[in-house]
Amino acid sequence: MTFMDLEDPRYAYMFGFLQADGHLAQGAGQKGRLTVEISYRDIGILEEFRRLTPYNSTISERTRTTNFSESHRSAIWTLCSLEARTTLAEAGLPYGRKSTRIKPPRVPFSRPDYLRGVIDADGSVGYTGQGFPFVSLTTASTAIGAYLCHYAKKVTGAERLIARNARDGIYNILYAKEAAQALGAHLYYPGCLSLERKRAAADSLGAWVRPAGMRAAHTQRRWKEWEDRRLLELNDSTAAAEELGRTKRSCHLRLWRLRTGKVPMQTDSR
């Protein structure tokens, strides 16, 4: 096997995880190290990383006080090899602070495995307080957030438009109910490398059934350039609704927005 061949599902997953949860530090001269610190309950994934890495590395543990626990136990994987660090940096793992700078690889890579690594490190899988299945990602990277939305739309049909929250400038991307079921089943396929607890959570999502009477979520249909043009030509919400296969309310609102400049004319093609 070739270290960090991102077309290999195991390395694609590992790289996504490292981008989200790893830290590449550069020391004097050629010195430096890669470290990953996670909860001790997930130490198994670090053991897999060490097994996949053909360079000397170590796993240690420590217990410390955090905001959430007076005795938080964590596991730390450390890799010092210059050759390994160079390979990771060239693949797209930056030295130093990286949360806003990481982005999907520019070389061919196994997409579902890469995204599963990112979500295992910086996302959540499970059920909401209301009992609905969900898959979510919290990230500071515009490129990562946009890529997840682009990829998940192909898998689930659900469209997400990312926006940073006002409090801390972070993207919080959420898929729920059937979209979460589809995305979870796609990313966490049988036998994949992943955190065991998140794979188990993803497996459990398939058991949810939409309650009788619960209205299905509406997927927004985006306006196209030719629709905007025809709507303005007709200048009649009722006629436009019949011709375009949309609701009268939707056409009326779109016409008002176009006339008042609230939205620009679309530039996409048919």
ABEGO torsion letter per residue (X at the ends): XBBGBAABAAAAAAAAAAAAABBBBBBBEABEBBBBBBBAAAAAAAAAAAAABABBBBBBBBBBBBAABABBBBBBBBBABAAAAAAAAAAGBBBEBAAAABBBBABBBBAAAAAAAAAAAABBBEBBAAGBBBBBBBBABAAAAAAAAAAAAAAAGBBBBBBBBAAAGBBBBBBBEAAAAAAAAAABBBGBBBBAAAAAAAAAAAABBBBBGBBBBBBBBBBBAAAAAAAAAAGBAAAAAAAAGBBAAAAAAAAAAAAAGABBBBABBX
